Amino acid sequence: MFDLNDVHRAFGLPKTKLPHQWRHRVRTDFAESAELRAGTTTNGALQVHHTWASEDALYAYAMWCDTKFYRAVVKAFL
């Protein structure tokens, strides 16, 4: 499983693309199939939020974040 929050930070995405902002039926489908899970861990007084995703859900999130990536995936498939 991949932490989408780590992906968000690594690519310097805007706050509007935080994993918890991803509201789409694709996200719902991944959550219902247990390929996407949210949670928090505590490190001392700091709470860290995680959104764990399967590889499929990771690609879906990336496609939601970046239209150029979305188009590249579609073209590769075609």
Secondary structure, DSSP 8 states (H G I E B T S, - for coil): -EEHHHHHHHTT--GGGSGGG--SHHHHHHHHTTSEEEEEEEETTEEEEEEEE-HHHHHHHHHHH-HHHHHHHHHHH-
